[in-house]
């Protein structure tokens, strides 16, 4: 409402000083566009979720969570100790999320729609640990030459 007061005062001032009407109209248009731009800048959504180990259902703290739009990296964060992550101030649009943790396969969410002033909870992302035993690794199968 303060903007309306400023516009009203500008009109009264213009009448008193006989300022060019075009200048007053330009000033009013500038104020309206400025207010509209500020309102749009604050209309953003939030994405949140939790990362857990699929096998034992325990939180995977410090997992890396990446946000992409049209294949372009937008932002990244880490899950906290309880596996919870949040992206704040996400403009409306369609996004992809990739979640990674040491020793786990990637987890992907594609086509996530975000709308203004909403909180999108993706729920629980269950990551699967890869079998990384040393014996299955090519280096683990090699015998040392000095032991033959």
N, C-alpha and C positions, 0 to 999 in steps of 0.2 A: 504494500500500500504506500510505502514511502516513495516509490517511483511515480505514482499518480500525483502525489503532492508536488514532486519536482516538476512534472509536466505542467500542472496547474500554475505553479509559480512562474514558470517560463512563459506561459501564455499571458499572464498578468503583466509581467515585466515587458513583454513585447508590445503590449497595448500602450503601456506608459511611455516607452522610449521610441515607439514607431520603428522597431527593428523589421527588417525585411521578412515578410511572411515565409518565404522559401527557406530562410535560415532556421526559423522556428520549426517548420515542418521537418526539415532534415534532422534537427536535434531530437525531436519527438520520435522519429523513425529510428534513429540511432539508439535511443533509450529502450524502445520496445524490443528491438533486435538483441540488444545486450541482455536484457532480462530473459528473453526466450533462450538465448544461447546458454546462459548460466543455469537455467532450469534443465535444459537437455543434458548438460554436463554432469548433473547430479543424478540423473535417472539411469541407474546402473544396477545390475544384479549381483548375486553372490552364488558361488558354487562351493559346496562342502561335501565331505564324505569321510570314510574310514577305510584303512587298509589293514587286512588281516592275513595270516597264514591259513590257507585253505585246509590243510591237514589237521592242525590242532586248534584252530580258531583263536589264536592269540594275536594281539595287535602287532603290526610290523612298524615299529617306530623308525623315524628318519627315512622313510621311503621317499623317493624323488617323484614329484607330481608335476607334469608339464602340460601346459595349455597351448593348443594350436588352433588357428583359424585359417582355413583354406591352405593347409600345409605349411603355414608360416608360424614360427614360434612367437607366442604372445607373452607368456609369463611362466614362471616356475616357482615352486615352493617345496617345502619338506613337510612330511607328516610329523606330528609331535610324538612324544614317548608312547602315547596311547593309540597311535596310528591315525589320528584325526588331522585333516587338512582343510584349509579354507582359502578360496580366492575371493577377495573383495573387489568392488568397483569394476565389475566386468560389464562392458557395454553389451547391449542386446545384439544377438546374432547366433550363428551356429558354430559350435566348437567341437574339437576332438581333445580327449585327455589321454595321456600315456603315463602309466605308473610303473616305476621300476624300483627294485630292491636288490641288494647284493645276493647273488645265488638264486634269484627267482626269474621266471619268464616274465616278459612284459605283459601288462594288462592294458587293454585299449577300450575306450568308450568313444564311439563316433557319432556325429550328428546331434550333439547335445544342444538343445534350444534354450537360450537364455533370454528372458524378457526383463524389461525395466522394473525396478523396485520389487524383485522377487528373489527368493532363496531357493536354489535348485539343489536338493540333496540327492546325490547319486547313490546313496546307500553304502553298502559294504563291498569293497573291491577285494576279492579273494585271490591272492597270488599263490602260485604253485612253485615250490622249490624244485630246481633241476637236480638230477642225480649227478653230482660232481665228484664222485669218489675217484681217488687218485689211480686206482687199479684199472679203471676204464679209460683213462687218459693215455694217449699214445706214449707219453714220456714214462708213465708208470709201467708199461709193458716192456720197455727196453731193458735189456740186461747190460750190465757194465761189462766191458771187455776184460777187465783185470780179474773178474770172478770166474772166467771160463777155464 
